[in-house]
Amino acid sequence: MLNKYDCLKKLADARGEGDVVVTTMSVSMPWAELSDTPLDFAHVDSAMGHAADFAYGLAIAQPDRRVLCLNGDGSTLMCLGTLVTMTQHPAPNFTLVITENGTYEVTGSQIVPGAGAVDFAGLARAAGIEHVVMIDNEADFDAHLAAHFDSPGPSVFVWRIEKADEPVPKPSRPIRDRAHDLRAALTGS
């Protein structure tokens, strides 16, 4: 099992200056401690399960930027259609990370339906995504770190992470302000 905090730190250190990172639920607060730029968008006070859709749309609209979405397993289950959409209209600059720990951490660590039985890498492959990597140990994480940023997308990385007890994320700024900052960073206006 991976330690989420170690993985996020390595990802933040490897991130390029123009890369967009969309986070949701249990990775939002730890990511904000590592990176809180206008190109970071915490998607926590909106519809659960739709961070990947939002990030995918950004990738389509910003083809010259790498867009990463750090999404939970529960959030992924809530919008499985995104995986199919990603193959129908591929964004070569899009990376989806699914953090799999089998729980809805931010709402009390309830068990995610199908926890331990759902094969997220298999679901992504079955949807037609060609570049899918399941990572459950630090050596494999380190070996695939650069691919999060330079693999031909759409790419899916499934991180099998340890369970944690995360508090409910509380974004530092209202979503309206974060959306304005992201738009300004992407368009230069």
URFENFEN-V389533 format. One record per residue. N is the residue number from 0. RES is the residue in one small letter. OMEGA is omega in degrees with one decimal (999 if undefined). Layout:
N | RES | OMEGA
N | RES | OMEGA
//
This chain:
0 | m | 179.2
1 | l | 170.9
2 | n | -176.2
3 | k | -175.5
4 | y | 177.1
5 | d | 180.0
6 | c | -180.0
7 | l | 178.7
8 | k | 178.8
9 | k | 179.1
10 | l | 179.5
11 | a | -180.0
12 | d | -177.5
13 | a | -174.9
14 | r | 175.4
15 | g | -174.7
16 | e | -176.0
17 | g | -178.1
18 | d | 176.9
19 | v | 177.6
20 | v | 176.1
21 | v | -179.8
22 | t | 175.8
23 | t | 176.1
24 | m | -166.7
25 | s | 176.2
26 | v | -175.8
27 | s | -178.2
28 | m | 178.0
29 | p | 178.8
30 | w | -179.0
31 | a | 176.2
32 | e | -179.2
33 | l | -176.1
34 | s | 179.0
35 | d | -179.1
36 | t | 174.7
37 | p | 178.5
38 | l | 172.5
39 | d | -178.4
40 | f | 176.6
41 | a | -175.2
42 | h | -174.7
43 | v | -176.7
44 | d | 178.8
45 | s | -176.2
46 | a | 179.7
47 | m | 178.6
48 | g | -174.5
49 | h | 176.5
50 | a | -179.1
51 | a | 176.9
52 | d | -178.5
53 | f | -179.1
54 | a | 177.4
55 | y | 176.9
56 | g | 175.8
57 | l | 179.6
58 | a | 177.5
59 | i | -176.4
60 | a | -176.7
61 | q | -172.8
62 | p | 179.9
63 | d | 178.9
64 | r | 170.4
65 | r | 177.4
66 | v | 177.3
67 | l | 172.8
68 | c | 176.0
69 | l | -168.8
70 | n | 177.1
71 | g | 178.3
72 | d | 177.3
73 | g | 177.9
74 | s | 178.5
75 | t | 179.7
76 | l | -177.9
77 | m | -177.4
78 | c | -178.2
79 | l | -179.8
80 | g | 178.5
81 | t | -179.9
82 | l | 179.7
83 | v | 178.3
84 | t | -179.9
85 | m | -180.0
86 | t | -179.3
87 | q | 179.7
88 | h | -171.9
89 | p | 173.1
90 | a | -176.4
91 | p | -178.7
92 | n | -174.6
93 | f | 175.6
94 | t | 175.4
95 | l | 173.7
96 | v | 175.8
97 | i | 177.4
98 | t | -174.7
99 | e | 173.1
100 | n | 174.8
101 | g | -179.4
102 | t | 168.5
103 | y | -172.6
104 | e | -169.8
105 | v | 179.0
106 | t | 176.8
107 | g | 177.4
108 | s | 172.7
109 | q | 179.7
110 | i | 175.4
111 | v | 176.5
112 | p | 178.5
113 | g | -178.1
114 | a | 180.0
115 | g | -179.0
116 | a | -178.9
117 | v | 177.3
118 | d | -176.0
119 | f | 176.6
120 | a | 177.6
121 | g | 177.1
122 | l | -179.9
123 | a | 178.2
124 | r | -179.8
125 | a | 177.0
126 | a | 177.6
127 | g | 179.2
128 | i | -174.9
129 | e | -177.4
130 | h | -178.7
131 | v | -179.3
132 | v | 174.3
133 | m | -176.8
134 | i | 179.1
135 | d | 177.7
136 | n | -173.5
137 | e | -179.9
138 | a | 177.5
139 | d | 178.1
140 | f | -179.6
141 | d | -179.2
142 | a | -176.8
143 | h | -175.6
144 | l | -178.0
145 | a | -178.4
146 | a | 175.4
147 | h | -174.5
148 | f | -173.8
149 | d | 178.0
150 | s | 177.3
151 | p | -177.7
152 | g | 3.2
153 | p | 179.1
154 | s | 175.9
155 | v | 173.8
156 | f | 176.8
157 | v | 177.1
158 | w | 173.6
159 | r | -173.2
160 | i | 176.8
161 | e | 175.5
162 | k | 177.9
163 | a | 177.9
164 | d | -176.2
165 | e | 171.1
166 | p | 177.0
167 | v | -179.1
168 | p | 175.8
169 | k | -179.4
170 | p | -177.7
171 | s | -178.7
172 | r | 177.5
173 | p | -178.2
174 | i | 178.1
175 | r | 179.6
176 | d | 178.6
177 | r | 178.6
178 | a | 177.7
179 | h | 179.9
180 | d | 179.6
181 | l | 179.4
182 | r | 179.5
183 | a | 179.5
184 | a | -178.3
185 | l | -174.6
186 | t | -178.8
187 | g | -179.6
188 | s | 999
//
